[in-house]
Amino acid sequence: MITLDDKLDIFYKVVFKEEEEKCKKALEELEEKNRSILEEKKIELTKRKEEIINRRRILAETQRNEMLSKATQENRGKILEKREEILRDLISSLEDRAREFVLSHDYNDYVLSKIEDLIREIDEKEIIIGLKEKDKVNLEDSILKLGKENNKDISFNIVVSDIIGGFILSDKDMSYNLDNSFKTIIEENRYLIGKRLYSSLEKTGGLNG
């Protein structure tokens, strides 16, 4: 004889057991879905973390490169400034030596020799020679003699600017100047002087950049 408990047990097995299995399966599916979502979030967070780290690393590298570039530029600027300072000192030293030469016994012979070389080369018969006032006093007679010897009519012009020494030769219309003043010779050779100076500094390791 089937009792009430038996009937309940059968009902439970038929109805609730099936629902229990469904619930259990649904719960397992939900847990699996939650695990999947959690794993995706972990991957997403890891990826975002890596992206943030990469962005910070790139930013740090960019800032470091900018600082290095700035330091390099500043250093190069200081080197160029120092080179220019050394060149100015060298030019000044050459000008001082030129001033010393102007006071030497060889100066007059040097100027006369250079003037003679030029007046023999040019075709103009009438020429003007620019000199410092002191040089005109000391050299005028000798220069006029050179002019007669080379069939040149020579007149003089006093140069008031600081040419240090030497002379400036012009045609009678002053359409051109052959500037053989010490000041101009030094300035015209400034680039060559600087080039040799910098080459010498680099070879000796004095300045690098």
C-alpha positions as CSV (number, residue, x, y, z in Angstrom):
1,M,0.0,0.0,0.0
2,I,1.4,3.4,-1.0
3,T,1.5,5.8,1.8
4,L,1.3,9.6,1.7
5,D,5.0,9.8,2.2
6,D,5.5,7.5,-0.8
7,K,3.3,9.7,-2.9
8,L,5.2,12.8,-1.8
9,D,8.4,11.2,-2.5
10,I,7.3,10.2,-6.0
11,F,6.0,13.7,-6.6
12,Y,9.3,15.2,-5.4
13,K,11.2,12.9,-7.7
14,V,9.0,13.6,-10.6
15,V,8.6,17.4,-10.2
16,F,11.1,18.9,-7.9
17,K,14.0,16.7,-8.9
18,E,13.7,17.9,-12.4
19,E,13.5,21.5,-11.3
20,E,16.4,21.0,-9.1
21,E,18.4,19.7,-12.0
22,K,17.4,22.7,-14.1
23,C,18.3,25.1,-11.3
24,K,21.6,23.3,-10.7
25,K,22.4,23.5,-14.4
26,A,21.3,27.1,-14.6
27,L,23.5,27.9,-11.6
28,E,26.5,26.2,-13.1
29,E,25.9,28.1,-16.4
30,L,25.6,31.4,-14.4
31,E,28.8,30.6,-12.5
32,E,30.6,29.8,-15.7
33,K,29.3,33.0,-17.3
34,N,30.5,34.9,-14.2
35,R,33.9,33.3,-14.4
36,S,34.1,34.2,-18.1
37,I,33.1,37.8,-17.4
38,L,35.6,37.9,-14.6
39,E,38.4,36.5,-16.8
40,E,37.5,39.0,-19.5
41,K,37.6,41.8,-17.0
42,K,41.0,40.6,-15.7
43,I,42.3,40.5,-19.3
44,E,40.8,44.0,-20.0
45,L,42.3,45.4,-16.8
46,T,45.7,43.8,-17.6
47,K,45.6,45.2,-21.1
48,R,44.6,48.7,-19.8
49,K,47.3,48.5,-17.2
50,E,49.9,47.6,-19.9
51,E,48.6,50.4,-22.1
52,I,48.9,52.9,-19.2
53,I,52.4,51.6,-18.4
54,N,53.4,51.8,-22.1
55,R,52.0,55.3,-22.4
56,R,53.9,56.4,-19.3
57,R,57.0,54.7,-20.6
58,I,56.7,56.4,-24.0
59,L,56.0,59.7,-22.2
60,A,59.1,59.2,-20.0
61,E,61.2,58.3,-23.1
62,T,59.9,61.3,-25.0
63,Q,60.7,63.6,-22.0
64,R,64.1,62.0,-21.6
65,N,64.8,62.5,-25.3
66,E,63.6,66.1,-25.2
67,M,65.9,66.7,-22.2
68,L,68.8,65.1,-23.9
69,S,68.1,67.1,-27.1
70,K,67.9,70.3,-25.1
71,A,71.1,69.5,-23.2
72,T,72.8,68.6,-26.5
73,Q,71.6,71.9,-28.1
74,E,72.7,73.9,-25.1
75,N,76.1,72.1,-25.0
76,R,76.5,72.7,-28.8
77,G,75.6,76.4,-28.3
78,K,78.2,76.7,-25.5
79,I,80.8,75.0,-27.6
80,L,80.1,77.3,-30.6
81,E,80.1,80.3,-28.3
82,K,83.5,79.2,-26.8
83,R,84.9,78.6,-30.3
84,E,83.8,82.1,-31.4
85,E,85.4,83.6,-28.3
86,I,88.6,81.8,-29.0
87,L,88.5,83.0,-32.6
88,R,87.9,86.6,-31.5
89,D,90.9,86.3,-29.2
90,L,93.0,84.9,-32.0
91,I,91.9,87.6,-34.4
92,S,92.7,90.2,-31.8
93,S,96.1,88.6,-31.3
94,L,96.8,88.8,-35.0
95,E,95.8,92.4,-35.1
96,D,98.1,93.1,-32.2
97,R,101.0,91.4,-34.1
98,A,100.1,93.4,-37.2
99,R,100.3,96.6,-35.1
100,E,103.7,95.5,-33.8
101,F,104.9,94.8,-37.4
102,V,103.8,98.4,-38.4
103,L,106.3,99.7,-35.9
104,S,109.1,97.4,-37.1
105,H,112.0,98.3,-39.5
106,D,110.7,95.9,-42.1
107,Y,107.2,97.5,-42.4
108,N,108.1,100.2,-44.9
109,D,109.9,97.8,-47.2
110,Y,107.0,95.4,-47.1
111,V,104.4,98.1,-48.1
112,L,106.6,99.5,-50.9
113,S,107.1,96.0,-52.2
114,K,103.4,95.2,-52.3
115,I,102.6,98.6,-53.9
116,E,105.2,98.0,-56.6
117,D,103.8,94.5,-57.4
118,L,100.3,96.0,-57.8
119,I,101.2,99.0,-60.0
120,R,103.1,96.8,-62.3
121,E,100.0,94.5,-62.7
122,I,97.3,97.1,-63.3
123,D,96.8,99.0,-66.6
124,E,95.6,102.3,-65.2
125,K,98.0,105.2,-65.5
126,E,96.4,107.3,-62.8
127,I,96.0,105.7,-59.4
128,I,95.2,106.7,-55.9
129,I,96.8,105.1,-52.9
130,G,95.2,105.3,-49.5
131,L,97.5,105.3,-46.5
132,K,97.5,106.2,-42.8
133,E,98.7,109.7,-42.4
134,K,101.9,108.5,-40.7
135,D,102.7,106.1,-43.6
136,K,102.0,108.9,-46.2
137,V,104.6,111.0,-44.5
138,N,107.2,108.2,-44.4
139,L,106.5,106.6,-47.7
140,E,105.2,109.3,-50.1
141,D,108.6,110.1,-51.8
142,S,109.4,106.4,-52.2
143,I,106.0,105.6,-53.7
144,L,106.1,108.6,-56.1
145,K,109.5,107.3,-57.2
146,L,108.0,103.9,-57.9
147,G,105.2,105.6,-59.9
148,K,107.7,107.4,-62.2
149,E,109.7,104.2,-62.7
150,N,106.5,102.4,-63.8
151,N,104.9,105.3,-65.7
152,K,102.1,105.9,-63.2
153,D,100.6,109.1,-62.0
154,I,100.1,108.5,-58.3
155,S,98.1,110.6,-55.8
156,F,97.3,110.0,-52.2
157,N,94.3,109.7,-49.9
158,I,94.5,109.7,-46.1
159,V,92.6,106.8,-44.6
160,V,91.0,107.8,-41.3
161,S,89.6,104.4,-40.3
162,D,91.7,102.0,-38.4
163,I,93.2,99.9,-41.1
164,I,96.2,99.0,-38.8
165,G,98.6,99.2,-41.7
166,G,99.0,98.5,-45.4
167,F,97.3,100.5,-48.1
168,I,94.2,100.7,-50.4
169,L,94.8,101.2,-54.1
170,S,92.1,102.7,-56.3
171,D,91.7,104.0,-59.9
172,K,91.3,107.7,-60.4
173,D,87.5,107.5,-60.4
174,M,87.6,105.2,-57.4
175,S,85.4,102.7,-59.2
176,Y,87.2,99.9,-57.5
177,N,89.5,99.4,-54.4
178,L,92.3,96.9,-54.0
179,D,92.3,96.7,-50.3
180,N,95.7,95.6,-48.9
181,S,95.2,96.9,-45.5
182,F,96.1,94.6,-42.6
183,K,92.6,95.0,-41.1
184,T,90.9,93.8,-44.3
185,I,93.4,91.0,-44.9
186,I,92.8,89.6,-41.5
187,E,89.0,89.9,-41.8
188,E,88.9,88.3,-45.3
189,N,90.8,85.4,-43.9
190,R,88.7,85.0,-40.8
191,Y,86.9,82.0,-42.2
192,L,90.1,80.2,-43.0
193,I,91.6,81.2,-39.7
194,G,88.5,79.8,-37.9
195,K,88.5,76.6,-39.9
196,R,92.1,75.9,-39.1
197,L,91.6,76.8,-35.4
198,Y,88.6,74.5,-35.1
199,S,90.4,71.7,-36.8
200,S,93.3,72.1,-34.5
201,L,91.0,72.1,-31.4
202,E,89.2,69.0,-32.6
203,K,92.5,67.1,-33.2
204,T,93.7,68.0,-29.7
205,G,90.3,67.4,-28.1
206,G,90.1,70.9,-26.9
207,L,86.5,71.3,-27.9
208,N,84.1,68.8,-29.3
209,G,80.6,69.2,-30.6
